[in-house]
Amino acid sequence: MLAAVGSALCCGGPVIAVTLGVSGAGLSAFEPYRPYFLGATAFFLVLGFVLLDREEKAACVPGKPCADPAVRRRMKVTLWSATVLAVIFATFPRWQTLLF
């Protein structure tokens, strides 16, 4: 999630900072690093899905967190929420003009 936020700092950060009354000029310094943040975001999201899938396929012994359906459901919801948030931040430069 931190990589997703970092990838949006160059574009969304100044807009949010100005809305809050803070100068956002310093946040535009992250623009050259945006591709690296986006790559890290994609890597960690894919890694999260792979690890979640691997854990679901592994046999869990009773008492471990992976054996509880509520915990597995919470992990899936959290991962998908992070993915949606990352997509919103990654595509923000394309649709920001519609919003502002």
N, C-alpha and C positions, 0 to 999 in steps of 0.2 A: 504494500500500500504506500510505503514511503517513496518507492520509485515512481509510482503513478502520480503522486502529489508533486514530486520533483519535476516530472515531465511537463506538468501544467503550470509550473511557477513562472515560466517565461511569458505566458499569454494571459492566463486567468489570474495569476497573482497580482499584477498591477491593477487590474480591474477591481478585484476584491479589496485590495489595499486602499484604493482611492474611494471606494464606496464606504469603507470604514473610517475615512478621513486620514489615512496614513499615506505618505508618499510611496509609490510603488516603483519608482525609477530604478532602485537597486536590484529589484527582482528580475529585470530584463537581462541581467548579467548571466542568467542561467540558460539563455537561448542556445548558445553553442553546445551545451551539454544535453539538450533535449533528446537527440537520437540515442544517446547512451542510456538516459533514464528510461526511454521507451523500450529499448532492448532489454534492460534489466527487469522492467515490469513484465514484459512478455515471458522472459526466462523463468522468473519466479512464479508466475501464474501457471505456466505449463508444468513446472516442477510440483506445484501444489496439487494439480489435478492428477499427475502421475503418482505421487505419494498417496493421495486419497484413494485412488483406484487400487494401488498395491495393497493398502491396508484393508480395503473391503474384500479383496480376494484372499487375503491371508486368514488362516483360521485363528480366531480370537478365543482365548480361554476366558471363561466366566470371571468377572471381576475387573477385567481390563477396560479402559474407556472405549475401545473399539467394539466391545461386545454390546454396549448400550445403544439402542436405536436412536434415542434422543440426542446423544452426543454425536453420533454419525450425521444425523439430520442437521444439527447445529453447525458442524464442520462444513457440510455442503452449502448451507445457506450463507455462511460467512465467506466461503471461497467464491461463490457466485456473486455475492454482493461486491466483493473486492474486484471481480472481473468487470461488472457493470460500471462501477466507479472508475476503473482504469480506462475503460472505453470512452466514458464521458469526458474524462480529463484529456485523453489522447486526441479526441476529435474536436475539442473545444475551439481551436483556432479556425476550424472550418465553419462552425455555426455561431460563433460569438457575435457576428454582425446582425444576426436575426434577433438576438437577445438585447443587444444594446444599440 
